[in-house]
């Protein structure tokens, strides 16, 4: 490999949310979704040049930012955009919150496909709306959309938005064009706007292919809003940059107003520079990263299958977040995660935070150097074996 993902900087005592928030020395943090790899060298070089300039006043977003975004999505994903459709903001969570504020009224309902990213729930509730669950259906070691249930939920006169997670966190699915088409047709028939969180869009493992919801058809592009960012794939979340794609001018104006009302309409110079570099010169680094992350998943999956087949790991088509079924323990996921941390100094996410449908699962972040993944998974397996043996007594 041209790039080194086997070594990573020591992030402890750097005010790292992932490493320092737990307050545990010697921890292996396999929870919050950021990576431990340095970002692409082209991004580091561009940021270093900007730092050397030494003045960090107010900035505006240049034309190059929009052209880099348009060209990237056209070339890499077949999504045709226009610069005027793009609204920038400080992150995908602020983007989702602003979109919900713009396109709903308090008391209306927003459909989510659970288990799903926990900030969906807070964004909905903080805007005075109700959560309407369309639970995913477990099939073997993967998930499918329950379209019959979606038909019923979308027919609710108070359901006005559907938050789509594409690729899906934490289920690891990369939705196919056919699945997106079926979802889109149901929403179109019922006047439900699709808001698609596509922040994990670059982290997809062959042979699976990411399809932007807005690229499925012109009709879907016109009835949808897409929230995305290079921050997850290039490990630059702290630079706080994201985009909203919206073709519909009326919806876009409402969202723009909500961004201003929420005071998340300005971005910093480092985020702007990093996005431009990622989308113009970061492609080869990203492709090697995906290959490395797939190797980490293959290792973790093999370890579980060999040592602990009673705890199936779901198929991972995209993201770097392994989703492990611990239902054999008949124990809450909060308790399982707490025991793993207390006994082994490994921190994972408990599945219940992604709603009740995830209550028997834990989520494991595999975006670390391979030796650390191997050690972390070894410790997790050891504790799960202990818990399994204790549950049989």
N, C-alpha and C positions, 0 to 999 in steps of 0.2 A: 504494500500500500504506500501511496505517496505521503499520506498524512498519518500521524501517530495518535491513535485513540487508546493505546494501552497505558499511557501515562497521563496524569492529570494533576493540576495544581492542588496543593493543600488548601481546602476552603474553610477549614475550621478557624475561628477567631477572625473572620473577615466580614462579620455581620451578614453571613449567609443565612437566609431563611431556612433553607433545606438542612444545613449542617449545624447551625448554632441555635436555632429556636428550640430544638428538643432539650438542650442543656445537659447532654450526656456525653462525657468524654469517651472516646473510642467507639462511637456509634457508627454504624453503616446505615445511612439514611436512604431508604428505598421507598420514599413516600411521595412528597410533592413533585410535580412533573416539571423539573428542569434537569439538565444534563450536567455531568461533571467534566465534560470536554471543553477545551478552549474552542472558541468560535473559529470560523474560517480565517486564515491568515490575511486574506484581502480586506476583511472587515477590520481586523486589528490594525493593519497598516493605515487604513483610511482614518480610523479614529485617532491613532497616534499623531498623524499629521494635523488633524483638527485640534487636538490638545496643544500641540506645539505652537499653534497660532496664539493661544493664550487669552482670547476674548470670547466670552460666552454669553453674549447679549441675546435679545429677542431674535428669532429666526423666522423666515417664511419658507414654505415648501416649494421648491423649484419645479420647473417643467420636467426636468430629468427624473424626478421622483415618479411622476405619473407615467411617463413613457417607459421607464424600467418595469413598472408594475404591469402595464398593458402588454408589453412585449413578452414578459415572463409567462403570463397566464395564456397568452396565445400560443407561444412556442412549446411550452411544456405541458399544457393541459387542454388546449383547444377551446379555451373560453375567450370569446371576443368581447372586449371591453372598450369603452371610450373614456378618455380622461375625465370628462365632466360627470361621469357616473360615480367617481371615486370620492368618498369623504374620508379624511384621515382623523384619527383620534389616538388616545394614549394606550388603548388595549382592547382586547376582544370583550372582556367583561364590561367595561364602560360602554362599548359599542352595543352590546346586547341590551343593556339597561336603557340606553338612549332610544334604541329601536322600539322597545316595548312601550316606553313612555310616549313615543311619537304615534304609534299605530294602535293603541288601545285606550280604553277608558277604565277607570277603577271599577271593579266588579266583573269585568269581562274575563273570559277564560283563555288560558294558553296551554296548548297540548304539548306534552313532553313524553319521550319514549324511554321509560325507565328500565333498568338502572341507567342513570346518566349523570353527567358532570354536575356536581353539587351547586355551583354558582348559578345554574339555570333557575333553581328554586328561589334563591334570594333575589335575583333580578326580577322575577315575576312578582313575588310578594312585596318587595319594596316599592313597586309601582301600583300596588293596590289591586292586583289581579289575582285570579284563582288558578291553581294548578289542576290540570285535567290530564291524568295519566293514561297513556296508551302503552302498557307494558310490552317489552319485547318478549318473544317466545323462545325459550331454551329448546334447542334441538341438538341432542348429542353434546358436543363440545363447542357449539357455536350458537348464534342467535339469529332469529328471523323477525321481521316486522309482522305484527298481527293486523292484517289489513281489514279483517272483518270488524275487529274492535275499533280500528281507526275510522271506519265508515260510520259507526255509531257515535263516536266522540266528535267527529267533524260535523255531524248533522246537528249538534247542539247549537242553538241559535246564538248562544253567548260565546261560543268558541270562535275566536277571530285570528289567532296566530298558532302556528306550530313551530316549535324550536327543534330543528333537525341538527343532529351531531354527526358530521360526515367528514372524515372517518369518526367512528363512534368511540367515545371514552365513557365507561371503561370496558365495553364489550369487545373492543378490538376489531369490529367489523368495518370493512370498506364497502359501502353500499354499491351495488351494481346499477348500471343504467336502467335495467328493467325494474328493479326495486324502486328507484327514484321516480321512474315514470309512473308507476302505479300509485305511489304516495302523492305525487303531484296532481294526478287526475282526480283523486279523491278530494284533495284540498281545493282544486279549481271548481269542482262541482258544488262545493259547499261554501265558497267565498272565504276560505281560510288562507291567509298569507303565510308563506313559508319563509322562516328566518333561519338560515343555515350557518351554523358555526363550523367553519372549515379550517380551524387553526392547525390541525394535525395533517393537513392535506399533503405535505411533502413527505411524510413519514409512512410510506406504503411499501410493502415488500412484494417484489415480483413473485408469482405472476399476477397478483392483484393490481388493479388500476383504479386510481382515484378519478371519479367523474364529478366535476362541479355540478351542483344541482342546476345552476343557471345555464349550464352548457347542454342540458338534455334537450331543450327546445326553446324556441323564441317565446312561446307562451309562458313557460316556466320562468324564464329570465324576467319577463315583465311583471310576474306576480310574486316575485321573491326578493329577498335581501340577503346578501352574503357578508359574513363577518370573517375576516382572515388576517393573518399576520405571518411574517417570517420568523417571529420570535421563538416559537417552539422548535422549529427545525434547525435554526442556527444558534440556539442557546443564548439569546440576547433579550430575554424577557425584561430585565432590569432597565433596558433602554426605552421601554414603553412606547411602542409604535404599533398601529394596526390600521386596517382599512375596512370601510363599508362599501360594498358595491351595490348600487341600486339604479336600475335603468329608469324606473317610473319617476318622472319629474315631480309629481305631486307628493308621492311618498318621500322622495329624497329631500324635498323642501321641509317637510315635517321633521324628518330625522336630523337635518342640519340645525333646525331650531332647537330640538331636544338636546343636541350636543352642546349648544351654547347655554341652554338653561342649566344643564348639568355641569357646566364649566369644564368640559373635557374636549374642547375644540382646538386646543393648542398642543403642540408637540415640541420636543427638545431637539437641538441640532444633531445630537449623537444618534438618535433613533432614525432620523431622516437619512443620514449618511449610511448607517448600517443597512437599511433597507435597500438603498440604491446599490450598494456593493453586493449584497446577497443576491439580488435579482439580476445583476449584470456580470459578476465574476465569481459567484460562489457555487456554481452548479457541480463542478467536479468534486469539490469537498463534500457536498451534500450527498452525491451518489456513493462515495466511499463510506460516509457515515451510515447510510441506510444498510449497506452490506455488513458493516460492523455490528449494528444493532440487531440485524437478523441473526448473526452468529451468537450474540448474547441470548436471544430468545431460544434458539435451538439448544444451547447449552442448558439453560434453566429448564426447559421442557423435558429434555432427556434425563436430567437429574431427578425431577419429580416422577417421571414415568418409571425409572429404575428403583428409586428408593421409597416412593410414597404414592403408588398408583391409586390409593383411596382418595387422594386429593387431586382431581383432574384440573389441569390448566387448560383454559379455553384456547382455541385457535386464535393466533394473533396475525391478522392480515395487515394491520397498520397501527401506529403509535408504538411507544416502547413500554407499554403498561400491561404487565401480565395480570390476568384475572383468574384467581384460583378458587375453586369450589371447596369449602371446608364444612359442608353440611353434615358430614359423617360425625362430626364432633357434637352435634346438637347443642351448640354453644353460640352466643352472640358474637358477631364479628368484632364488636368493640372489645369484648373480653379476650378474644383470640389475639388481636393486634396488641393489646396491653400486655399479655403474657409473653408474646414474642419480644417485645421491647424490654420488659423487665428481666427476662431470662437470658437473652442473647445479644442485647444492645443492637438490634436491627429494628428500624422503624418502617412499618408498612401502613397503608391506608385501610381502615375498616370499610367493608362494603356497604354498611348501612347508611353511610353518608350520601350514597347515591340513590337512596330511597329503599323501601322495604324489600323490593325485588333483589337487592344486592346484599341482604342481611346475612347470608351464609358465606359471603366471599371476602377475600382480601385482595388488595391491588398492590402489585410489586413493580416499582420503577427499575427498569433494567438498563438505564442510560448511564452506565458507569464503566470504567475499565474492566476488562473481562475477569481479571483476578479478583476484583472486588465483588463482581456479580457472583462468581463461583463461591467465594467465602460467605457472602450474604445469604445466598440460597441454601448453602450447606447448613448454616445456623438456623434458618427458618425451618428446614426439613427436620432438623434435630428436635426443635421445640414442638413441632406439630406431631412428631412421633411420640414425644413424652405426653402431650395432651391426649393423644389417642389412647395410649396405654392406660392413662389415669381414668379416662372415661369408661373403660371396660371393667374397672375394679368395683 
